[in-house]
Amino acid sequence: IVHAVRDPDTEVRILAVRALETLVNEDNETILESLLSDPDKKVCRYTRWAVERIKAKKMTW
């Protein structure tokens, strides 16, 4: 998954974001935060949603 976040294909990066969201741990959050500045707006949008959902899950635990 870590290599997929650097894939040139936008859809592959989005799938990596979705996978990282479901496998929540501190390293994944760091990786997701680095994707907030991805050159593709769609990847950034999915990453923002993933980060927000992770934060919401933490608040309910």
N, CA, C and O atoms as a Maestro MAE file, in Angstrom:
{
 s_m_m2io_version
 :::
 2.0.0
}

f_m_ct {
 s_m_title
 :::
 protein
 m_atom[244] {
  # First column is atom index #
  i_m_mmod_type
  r_m_x_coord
  r_m_y_coord
  r_m_z_coord
  i_m_residue_number
  s_m_chain_name
  s_m_pdb_residue_name
  s_m_pdb_atom_name
  i_m_atomic_number
  :::
  1 25 0.836 -1.197 0.000 1 A "ILE " " N  " 7
  2 3 0.000 0.000 0.000 1 A "ILE " " CA " 6
  3 2 0.875 1.252 0.000 1 A "ILE " " C  " 6
  4 15 0.567 2.233 -0.676 1 A "ILE " " O  " 8
  5 25 1.953 1.210 0.754 2 A "VAL " " N  " 7
  6 3 2.830 2.380 0.849 2 A "VAL " " CA " 6
  7 2 3.375 2.762 -0.527 2 A "VAL " " C  " 6
  8 15 3.488 3.948 -0.840 2 A "VAL " " O  " 8
  9 25 3.708 1.781 -1.337 3 A "HIS " " N  " 7
  10 3 4.211 2.074 -2.683 3 A "HIS " " CA " 6
  11 2 3.097 2.597 -3.586 3 A "HIS " " C  " 6
  12 15 3.349 3.390 -4.492 3 A "HIS " " O  " 8
  13 25 1.882 2.158 -3.341 4 A "ALA " " N  " 7
  14 3 0.752 2.571 -4.181 4 A "ALA " " CA " 6
  15 2 0.450 4.060 -4.046 4 A "ALA " " C  " 6
  16 15 -0.078 4.661 -4.982 4 A "ALA " " O  " 8
  17 25 0.772 4.670 -2.905 5 A "VAL " " N  " 7
  18 3 0.491 6.102 -2.746 5 A "VAL " " CA " 6
  19 2 1.376 6.952 -3.652 5 A "VAL " " C  " 6
  20 15 1.096 8.132 -3.863 5 A "VAL " " O  " 8
  21 25 2.445 6.356 -4.189 6 A "ARG " " N  " 7
  22 3 3.337 7.077 -5.105 6 A "ARG " " CA " 6
  23 2 3.118 6.678 -6.561 6 A "ARG " " C  " 6
  24 15 3.850 7.123 -7.445 6 A "ARG " " O  " 8
  25 25 2.125 5.852 -6.809 7 A "ASP " " N  " 7
  26 3 1.862 5.378 -8.169 7 A "ASP " " CA " 6
  27 2 1.459 6.545 -9.066 7 A "ASP " " C  " 6
  28 15 0.747 7.441 -8.614 7 A "ASP " " O  " 8
  29 25 1.890 6.556 -10.311 8 A "PRO " " N  " 7
  30 3 1.499 7.644 -11.215 8 A "PRO " " CA " 6
  31 2 0.004 7.649 -11.558 8 A "PRO " " C  " 6
  32 15 -0.526 8.673 -11.987 8 A "PRO " " O  " 8
  33 25 -0.665 6.529 -11.375 9 A "ASP " " N  " 7
  34 3 -2.095 6.429 -11.689 9 A "ASP " " CA " 6
  35 2 -2.934 6.972 -10.528 9 A "ASP " " C  " 6
  36 15 -2.837 6.485 -9.401 9 A "ASP " " O  " 8
  37 25 -3.742 7.969 -10.812 10 A "THR " " N  " 7
  38 3 -4.596 8.601 -9.801 10 A "THR " " CA " 6
  39 2 -5.496 7.593 -9.104 10 A "THR " " C  " 6
  40 15 -5.632 7.624 -7.881 10 A "THR " " O  " 8
  41 25 -6.104 6.711 -9.860 11 A "GLU " " N  " 7
  42 3 -7.036 5.740 -9.271 11 A "GLU " " CA " 6
  43 2 -6.327 4.793 -8.306 11 A "GLU " " C  " 6
  44 15 -6.907 4.388 -7.299 11 A "GLU " " O  " 8
  45 25 -5.097 4.443 -8.601 12 A "VAL " " N  " 7
  46 3 -4.322 3.582 -7.700 12 A "VAL " " CA " 6
  47 2 -4.059 4.317 -6.393 12 A "VAL " " C  " 6
  48 15 -4.168 3.728 -5.318 12 A "VAL " " O  " 8
  49 25 -3.713 5.596 -6.477 13 A "ARG " " N  " 7
  50 3 -3.469 6.382 -5.260 13 A "ARG " " CA " 6
  51 2 -4.746 6.508 -4.433 13 A "ARG " " C  " 6
  52 15 -4.695 6.445 -3.205 13 A "ARG " " O  " 8
  53 25 -5.884 6.685 -5.092 14 A "ILE " " N  " 7
  54 3 -7.155 6.783 -4.373 14 A "ILE " " CA " 6
  55 2 -7.462 5.466 -3.666 14 A "ILE " " C  " 6
  56 15 -7.896 5.470 -2.514 14 A "ILE " " O  " 8
  57 25 -7.244 4.355 -4.332 15 A "LEU " " N  " 7
  58 3 -7.462 3.054 -3.692 15 A "LEU " " CA " 6
  59 2 -6.528 2.875 -2.494 15 A "LEU " " C  " 6
  60 15 -6.918 2.292 -1.482 15 A "LEU " " O  " 8
  61 25 -5.313 3.369 -2.607 16 A "ALA " " N  " 7
  62 3 -4.373 3.300 -1.488 16 A "ALA " " CA " 6
  63 2 -4.871 4.136 -0.313 16 A "ALA " " C  " 6
  64 15 -4.764 3.715 0.839 16 A "ALA " " O  " 8
  65 25 -5.410 5.309 -0.599 17 A "VAL " " N  " 7
  66 3 -5.973 6.163 0.452 17 A "VAL " " CA " 6
  67 2 -7.093 5.429 1.174 17 A "VAL " " C  " 6
  68 15 -7.145 5.427 2.404 17 A "VAL " " O  " 8
  69 25 -7.976 4.813 0.426 18 A "ARG " " N  " 7
  70 3 -9.106 4.101 1.023 18 A "ARG " " CA " 6
  71 2 -8.623 2.925 1.874 18 A "ARG " " C  " 6
  72 15 -9.187 2.652 2.934 18 A "ARG " " O  " 8
  73 25 -7.592 2.238 1.416 19 A "ALA " " N  " 7
  74 3 -7.040 1.126 2.190 19 A "ALA " " CA " 6
  75 2 -6.386 1.628 3.472 19 A "ALA " " C  " 6
  76 15 -6.575 1.045 4.539 19 A "ALA " " O  " 8
  77 25 -5.619 2.706 3.368 20 A "LEU " " N  " 7
  78 3 -4.964 3.266 4.549 20 A "LEU " " CA " 6
  79 2 -5.981 3.737 5.580 20 A "LEU " " C  " 6
  80 15 -5.730 3.659 6.783 20 A "LEU " " O  " 8
  81 25 -7.110 4.218 5.123 21 A "GLU " " N  " 7
  82 3 -8.155 4.667 6.047 21 A "GLU " " CA " 6
  83 2 -8.682 3.498 6.876 21 A "GLU " " C  " 6
  84 15 -8.934 3.651 8.071 21 A "GLU " " O  " 8
  85 25 -8.848 2.350 6.261 22 A "THR " " N  " 7
  86 3 -9.414 1.210 6.981 22 A "THR " " CA " 6
  87 2 -8.394 0.533 7.885 22 A "THR " " C  " 6
  88 15 -8.771 -0.126 8.854 22 A "THR " " O  " 8
  89 25 -7.120 0.683 7.584 23 A "LEU " " N  " 7
  90 3 -6.054 0.084 8.389 23 A "LEU " " CA " 6
  91 2 -5.427 1.159 9.266 23 A "LEU " " C  " 6
  92 15 -4.247 1.478 9.120 23 A "LEU " " O  " 8
  93 25 -6.198 1.702 10.154 24 A "VAL " " N  " 7
  94 3 -5.790 2.873 10.929 24 A "VAL " " CA " 6
  95 2 -4.623 2.547 11.865 24 A "VAL " " C  " 6
  96 15 -4.697 1.630 12.683 24 A "VAL " " O  " 8
  97 25 -3.557 3.317 11.722 25 A "ASN " " N  " 7
  98 3 -2.458 3.362 12.683 25 A "ASN " " CA " 6
  99 2 -1.708 4.673 12.463 25 A "ASN " " C  " 6
  100 15 -1.958 5.385 11.490 25 A "ASN " " O  " 8
  101 25 -0.804 4.978 13.358 26 A "GLU " " N  " 7
  102 3 -0.120 6.277 13.301 26 A "GLU " " CA " 6
  103 2 0.669 6.466 12.003 26 A "GLU " " C  " 6
  104 15 0.673 7.561 11.441 26 A "GLU " " O  " 8
  105 25 1.331 5.420 11.525 27 A "ASP " " N  " 7
  106 3 2.105 5.541 10.283 27 A "ASP " " CA " 6
  107 2 1.203 5.875 9.105 27 A "ASP " " C  " 6
  108 15 1.559 6.690 8.254 27 A "ASP " " O  " 8
  109 25 0.041 5.247 9.058 28 A "ASN " " N  " 7
  110 3 -0.886 5.501 7.954 28 A "ASN " " CA " 6
  111 2 -1.370 6.944 7.973 28 A "ASN " " C  " 6
  112 15 -1.540 7.558 6.919 28 A "ASN " " O  " 8
  113 25 -1.589 7.480 9.153 29 A "GLU " " N  " 7
  114 3 -2.028 8.876 9.240 29 A "GLU " " CA " 6
  115 2 -0.960 9.814 8.688 29 A "GLU " " C  " 6
  116 15 -1.282 10.790 8.011 29 A "GLU " " O  " 8
  117 25 0.293 9.527 8.968 30 A "THR " " N  " 7
  118 3 1.394 10.339 8.446 30 A "THR " " CA " 6
  119 2 1.437 10.266 6.926 30 A "THR " " C  " 6
  120 15 1.631 11.277 6.252 30 A "THR " " O  " 8
  121 25 1.256 9.066 6.394 31 A "ILE " " N  " 7
  122 3 1.247 8.888 4.939 31 A "ILE " " CA " 6
  123 2 0.083 9.659 4.329 31 A "ILE " " C  " 6
  124 15 0.243 10.335 3.312 31 A "ILE " " O  " 8
  125 25 -1.088 9.555 4.953 32 A "LEU " " N  " 7
  126 3 -2.259 10.268 4.435 32 A "LEU " " CA " 6
  127 2 -2.035 11.776 4.456 32 A "LEU " " C  " 6
  128 15 -2.388 12.474 3.506 32 A "LEU " " O  " 8
  129 25 -1.449 12.275 5.536 33 A "GLU " " N  " 7
  130 3 -1.202 13.715 5.619 33 A "GLU " " CA " 6
  131 2 -0.276 14.181 4.495 33 A "GLU " " C  " 6
  132 15 -0.420 15.297 3.995 33 A "GLU " " O  " 8
  133 25 0.670 13.335 4.099 34 A "SER " " N  " 7
  134 3 1.554 13.723 2.994 34 A "SER " " CA " 6
  135 2 0.792 13.778 1.668 34 A "SER " " C  " 6
  136 15 1.184 14.504 0.754 34 A "SER " " O  " 8
  137 25 -0.296 13.012 1.564 35 A "LEU " " N  " 7
  138 3 -1.089 13.009 0.331 35 A "LEU " " CA " 6
  139 2 -2.046 14.197 0.240 35 A "LEU " " C  " 6
  140 15 -2.678 14.402 -0.796 35 A "LEU " " O  " 8
  141 25 -2.156 14.966 1.297 36 A "LEU " " N  " 7
  142 3 -3.012 16.156 1.239 36 A "LEU " " CA " 6
  143 2 -2.482 17.169 0.228 36 A "LEU " " C  " 6
  144 15 -3.219 18.050 -0.216 36 A "LEU " " O  " 8
  145 25 -1.216 17.046 -0.131 37 A "SER " " N  " 7
  146 3 -0.632 17.958 -1.124 37 A "SER " " CA " 6
  147 2 -0.385 17.263 -2.465 37 A "SER " " C  " 6
  148 15 0.441 17.713 -3.259 37 A "SER " " O  " 8
  149 25 -1.102 16.171 -2.711 38 A "ASP " " N  " 7
  150 3 -0.983 15.460 -3.989 38 A "ASP " " CA " 6
  151 2 -1.351 16.410 -5.126 38 A "ASP " " C  " 6
  152 15 -2.244 17.243 -4.969 38 A "ASP " " O  " 8
  153 25 -0.675 16.296 -6.267 39 A "PRO " " N  " 7
  154 3 -0.989 17.184 -7.395 39 A "PRO " " CA " 6
  155 2 -2.393 16.992 -7.972 39 A "PRO " " C  " 6
  156 15 -2.921 17.888 -8.630 39 A "PRO " " O  " 8
  157 25 -2.993 15.839 -7.729 40 A "ASP " " N  " 7
  158 3 -4.335 15.580 -8.257 40 A "ASP " " CA " 6
  159 2 -5.391 15.973 -7.220 40 A "ASP " " C  " 6
  160 15 -5.359 15.495 -6.086 40 A "ASP " " O  " 8
  161 25 -6.315 16.835 -7.609 41 A "LYS " " N  " 7
  162 3 -7.340 17.331 -6.680 41 A "LYS " " CA " 6
  163 2 -8.239 16.217 -6.167 41 A "LYS " " C  " 6
  164 15 -8.701 16.264 -5.027 41 A "LYS " " O  " 8
  165 25 -8.486 15.222 -6.998 42 A "LYS " " N  " 7
  166 3 -9.345 14.109 -6.591 42 A "LYS " " CA " 6
  167 2 -8.681 13.302 -5.465 42 A "LYS " " C  " 6
  168 15 -9.347 12.891 -4.515 42 A "LYS " " O  " 8
  169 25 -7.389 13.083 -5.579 43 A "VAL " " N  " 7
  170 3 -6.652 12.375 -4.532 43 A "VAL " " CA " 6
  171 2 -6.688 13.191 -3.244 43 A "VAL " " C  " 6
  172 15 -6.897 12.640 -2.164 43 A "VAL " " O  " 8
  173 25 -6.486 14.492 -3.357 44 A "CYS " " N  " 7
  174 3 -6.538 15.370 -2.179 44 A "CYS " " CA " 6
  175 2 -7.898 15.303 -1.505 44 A "CYS " " C  " 6
  176 15 -7.987 15.238 -0.279 44 A "CYS " " O  " 8
  177 25 -8.951 15.319 -2.302 45 A "ARG " " N  " 7
  178 3 -10.307 15.281 -1.754 45 A "ARG " " CA " 6
  179 2 -10.553 13.965 -1.010 45 A "ARG " " C  " 6
  180 15 -11.065 13.982 0.109 45 A "ARG " " O  " 8
  181 25 -10.201 12.839 -1.604 46 A "TYR " " N  " 7
  182 3 -10.367 11.543 -0.940 46 A "TYR " " CA " 6
  183 2 -9.513 11.467 0.322 46 A "TYR " " C  " 6
  184 15 -9.936 10.899 1.329 46 A "TYR " " O  " 8
  185 25 -8.322 12.034 0.266 47 A "THR " " N  " 7
  186 3 -7.441 12.025 1.431 47 A "THR " " CA " 6
  187 2 -8.029 12.855 2.564 47 A "THR " " C  " 6
  188 15 -8.003 12.432 3.720 47 A "THR " " O  " 8
  189 25 -8.558 14.030 2.244 48 A "ARG " " N  " 7
  190 3 -9.191 14.863 3.279 48 A "ARG " " CA " 6
  191 2 -10.330 14.110 3.946 48 A "ARG " " C  " 6
  192 15 -10.452 14.109 5.171 48 A "ARG " " O  " 8
  193 25 -11.169 13.466 3.131 49 A "TRP " " N  " 7
  194 3 -12.284 12.691 3.684 49 A "TRP " " CA " 6
  195 2 -11.768 11.585 4.596 49 A "TRP " " C  " 6
  196 15 -12.311 11.363 5.678 49 A "TRP " " O  " 8
  197 25 -10.721 10.894 4.159 50 A "ALA " " N  " 7
  198 3 -10.170 9.795 4.957 50 A "ALA " " CA " 6
  199 2 -9.634 10.307 6.289 50 A "ALA " " C  " 6
  200 15 -9.889 9.711 7.335 50 A "ALA " " O  " 8
  201 25 -8.897 11.403 6.251 51 A "VAL " " N  " 7
  202 3 -8.340 11.978 7.479 51 A "VAL " " CA " 6
  203 2 -9.469 12.408 8.417 51 A "VAL " " C  " 6
  204 15 -9.394 12.173 9.623 51 A "VAL " " O  " 8
  205 25 -10.500 13.028 7.877 52 A "GLU " " N  " 7
  206 3 -11.636 13.450 8.704 52 A "GLU " " CA " 6
  207 2 -12.339 12.251 9.333 52 A "GLU " " C  " 6
  208 15 -12.717 12.305 10.503 52 A "GLU " " O  " 8
  209 25 -12.519 11.173 8.576 53 A "ARG " " N  " 7
  210 3 -13.176 9.980 9.119 53 A "ARG " " CA " 6
  211 2 -12.323 9.326 10.199 53 A "ARG " " C  " 6
  212 15 -12.854 8.838 11.197 53 A "ARG " " O  " 8
  213 25 -11.015 9.312 10.010 54 A "ILE " " N  " 7
  214 3 -10.124 8.744 11.027 54 A "ILE " " CA " 6
  215 2 -10.224 9.561 12.310 54 A "ILE " " C  " 6
  216 15 -10.312 8.999 13.401 54 A "ILE " " O  " 8
  217 25 -10.210 10.881 12.183 55 A "LYS " " N  " 7
  218 3 -10.325 11.740 13.367 55 A "LYS " " CA " 6
  219 2 -11.661 11.527 14.060 55 A "LYS " " C  " 6
  220 15 -11.723 11.500 15.289 55 A "LYS " " O  " 8
  221 25 -12.726 11.375 13.293 56 A "ALA " " N  " 7
  222 3 -14.054 11.139 13.871 56 A "ALA " " CA " 6
  223 2 -14.090 9.802 14.607 56 A "ALA " " C  " 6
  224 15 -14.681 9.703 15.682 56 A "ALA " " O  " 8
  225 25 -13.468 8.785 14.041 57 A "LYS " " N  " 7
  226 3 -13.423 7.476 14.702 57 A "LYS " " CA " 6
  227 2 -12.687 7.572 16.027 57 A "LYS " " C  " 6
  228 15 -13.103 6.970 17.017 57 A "LYS " " O  " 8
  229 25 -11.595 8.328 16.052 58 A "LYS " " N  " 7
  230 3 -10.822 8.483 17.287 58 A "LYS " " CA " 6
  231 2 -11.650 9.163 18.373 58 A "LYS " " C  " 6
  232 15 -11.519 8.842 19.554 58 A "LYS " " O  " 8
  233 25 -12.492 10.091 17.972 59 A "MET " " N  " 7
  234 3 -13.309 10.816 18.946 59 A "MET " " CA " 6
  235 2 -14.373 9.918 19.568 59 A "MET " " C  " 6
  236 15 -14.807 10.160 20.694 59 A "MET " " O  " 8
  237 25 -14.795 8.892 18.848 60 A "THR " " N  " 7
  238 3 -15.842 8.013 19.363 60 A "THR " " CA " 6
  239 2 -15.286 6.822 20.123 60 A "THR " " C  " 6
  240 15 -16.052 6.083 20.740 60 A "THR " " O  " 8
  241 25 -13.961 6.613 20.095 61 A "TRP " " N  " 7
  242 3 -13.371 5.464 20.787 61 A "TRP " " CA " 6
  243 2 -13.268 5.736 22.222 61 A "TRP " " C  " 6
  244 15 -12.795 4.888 22.978 61 A "TRP " " O  " 8
  :::
 }
 m_bond[243] {
  # First column is bond index #
  i_m_from
  i_m_to
  i_m_order
  :::
  1 1 2 1
  2 2 3 1
  3 3 4 2
  4 3 5 1
  5 5 6 1
  6 6 7 1
  7 7 8 2
  8 7 9 1
  9 9 10 1
  10 10 11 1
  11 11 12 2
  12 11 13 1
  13 13 14 1
  14 14 15 1
  15 15 16 2
  16 15 17 1
  17 17 18 1
  18 18 19 1
  19 19 20 2
  20 19 21 1
  21 21 22 1
  22 22 23 1
  23 23 24 2
  24 23 25 1
  25 25 26 1
  26 26 27 1
  27 27 28 2
  28 27 29 1
  29 29 30 1
  30 30 31 1
  31 31 32 2
  32 31 33 1
  33 33 34 1
  34 34 35 1
  35 35 36 2
  36 35 37 1
  37 37 38 1
  38 38 39 1
  39 39 40 2
  40 39 41 1
  41 41 42 1
  42 42 43 1
  43 43 44 2
  44 43 45 1
  45 45 46 1
  46 46 47 1
  47 47 48 2
  48 47 49 1
  49 49 50 1
  50 50 51 1
  51 51 52 2
  52 51 53 1
  53 53 54 1
  54 54 55 1
  55 55 56 2
  56 55 57 1
  57 57 58 1
  58 58 59 1
  59 59 60 2
  60 59 61 1
  61 61 62 1
  62 62 63 1
  63 63 64 2
  64 63 65 1
  65 65 66 1
  66 66 67 1
  67 67 68 2
  68 67 69 1
  69 69 70 1
  70 70 71 1
  71 71 72 2
  72 71 73 1
  73 73 74 1
  74 74 75 1
  75 75 76 2
  76 75 77 1
  77 77 78 1
  78 78 79 1
  79 79 80 2
  80 79 81 1
  81 81 82 1
  82 82 83 1
  83 83 84 2
  84 83 85 1
  85 85 86 1
  86 86 87 1
  87 87 88 2
  88 87 89 1
  89 89 90 1
  90 90 91 1
  91 91 92 2
  92 91 93 1
  93 93 94 1
  94 94 95 1
  95 95 96 2
  96 95 97 1
  97 97 98 1
  98 98 99 1
  99 99 100 2
  100 99 101 1
  101 101 102 1
  102 102 103 1
  103 103 104 2
  104 103 105 1
  105 105 106 1
  106 106 107 1
  107 107 108 2
  108 107 109 1
  109 109 110 1
  110 110 111 1
  111 111 112 2
  112 111 113 1
  113 113 114 1
  114 114 115 1
  115 115 116 2
  116 115 117 1
  117 117 118 1
  118 118 119 1
  119 119 120 2
  120 119 121 1
  121 121 122 1
  122 122 123 1
  123 123 124 2
  124 123 125 1
  125 125 126 1
  126 126 127 1
  127 127 128 2
  128 127 129 1
  129 129 130 1
  130 130 131 1
  131 131 132 2
  132 131 133 1
  133 133 134 1
  134 134 135 1
  135 135 136 2
  136 135 137 1
  137 137 138 1
  138 138 139 1
  139 139 140 2
  140 139 141 1
  141 141 142 1
  142 142 143 1
  143 143 144 2
  144 143 145 1
  145 145 146 1
  146 146 147 1
  147 147 148 2
  148 147 149 1
  149 149 150 1
  150 150 151 1
  151 151 152 2
  152 151 153 1
  153 153 154 1
  154 154 155 1
  155 155 156 2
  156 155 157 1
  157 157 158 1
  158 158 159 1
  159 159 160 2
  160 159 161 1
  161 161 162 1
  162 162 163 1
  163 163 164 2
  164 163 165 1
  165 165 166 1
  166 166 167 1
  167 167 168 2
  168 167 169 1
  169 169 170 1
  170 170 171 1
  171 171 172 2
  172 171 173 1
  173 173 174 1
  174 174 175 1
  175 175 176 2
  176 175 177 1
  177 177 178 1
  178 178 179 1
  179 179 180 2
  180 179 181 1
  181 181 182 1
  182 182 183 1
  183 183 184 2
  184 183 185 1
  185 185 186 1
  186 186 187 1
  187 187 188 2
  188 187 189 1
  189 189 190 1
  190 190 191 1
  191 191 192 2
  192 191 193 1
  193 193 194 1
  194 194 195 1
  195 195 196 2
  196 195 197 1
  197 197 198 1
  198 198 199 1
  199 199 200 2
  200 199 201 1
  201 201 202 1
  202 202 203 1
  203 203 204 2
  204 203 205 1
  205 205 206 1
  206 206 207 1
  207 207 208 2
  208 207 209 1
  209 209 210 1
  210 210 211 1
  211 211 212 2
  212 211 213 1
  213 213 214 1
  214 214 215 1
  215 215 216 2
  216 215 217 1
  217 217 218 1
  218 218 219 1
  219 219 220 2
  220 219 221 1
  221 221 222 1
  222 222 223 1
  223 223 224 2
  224 223 225 1
  225 225 226 1
  226 226 227 1
  227 227 228 2
  228 227 229 1
  229 229 230 1
  230 230 231 1
  231 231 232 2
  232 231 233 1
  233 233 234 1
  234 234 235 1
  235 235 236 2
  236 235 237 1
  237 237 238 1
  238 238 239 1
  239 239 240 2
  240 239 241 1
  241 241 242 1
  242 242 243 1
  243 243 244 2
  :::
 }
}
